[in-house]
Amino acid sequence: MTTSEPASRQTSGAGSSLRGIGYMVAALFLLTVGDALTKWVGQDLPVGQVIFFRALFIFIPTMAIVMTSGGLATLKVTDRRGVGMRALFYSCTTALITTSMILLPLADASALLFAGPLFVTALATPMLGEHIGWRRWTAVMVGFAGVLTMLRPTPDAIQVLAIVPIIAALFSAFRDITTRRISATESSNAIMFWSNAVLLCAASLTVFIGWDPMTLTDLAELALLGIIVGVAHWVMIEAYRYGEAAVVSPFKYTAIVWATLLGYFIWGTVPDAFIITGGALVIASGLYILHRETRNVKRDSSLNPRICSRSKLLQKDNKPLLYKGK
């Protein structure tokens, strides 16, 4: 299926929504498998080396998407500064997420990364001039209370390593807000391609810090990692194609289920009470913010039918521009 298919097929009622939900669940499963592979290969290889080969092999599914949805012409960039800033934030986010997955239990890192939407909401007013009502601000505060809970505050200290995915979530918010700014002029193909190209170039510089010799098994695992992440993004595109964002987006939180299961069966780790309690607060806050956003969009659309629905997460060319952050 390509992006040239008629809109009637993209929104065909309940069956279409169920298919969209299925795609979203599958996408988050694949992304979490990618996180697990990142953790697995990162135990033996430097972070920069893992990021480089991950980005390299992501180009395989990325180019397949580009060539089946408009070709190389869709890679043309109008706002070079904006695309460059987005690529910078994307690179920082990816580096920090990779580090988080290697250093922390899988479920812990995944739960903490869900702070990203809270940062997006908090930064929407100063950076985009969007009005955020008191209900969403309350949800943000509750969500950050959940983040603080997951950091395990004690009279002595907090879990220092847990700060890494929090910083990753902050950079992912900057990435997503920048995406909102440039989505009016840039195609999703261009944003995806050039962000990954900058990440690849930046990660290549880590060779001077030191890479380790790789076996064929290492290379195969890294290739699988890159392809899985690239395919996951394509599957997420399909999820937004078939279902409205307000319907399919909540299923992003199934990632915590997959992370818990993979963490238990591969490494024998189980989330503790801090992660379960804090994660529940963060997820509940994120769902409420999505609910309020969707409600406001419907209200604004009823007042002005020409308002483009933000509940589609600023889709362009039928593709979502805001990903989980991998």
Secondary structure as UniProt FT lines:
FT   TURN            3..4
FT   HELIX           7..10
FT   HELIX           14..42
FT   TURN            43..44
FT   HELIX           47..67
FT   TURN            68..70
FT   HELIX           71..75
FT   HELIX           80..103
FT   HELIX           106..113
FT   TURN            114..115
FT   HELIX           116..128
FT   HELIX           134..150
FT   HELIX           160..162
FT   HELIX           163..182
FT   TURN            183..185
FT   HELIX           188..204
FT   HELIX           205..208
FT   HELIX           216..242
FT   HELIX           245..248
FT   HELIX           249..254
FT   HELIX           255..262
FT   HELIX           263..267
FT   HELIX           273..303
FT   TURN            305..306
FT   HELIX           310..312
FT   TURN            317..318
//
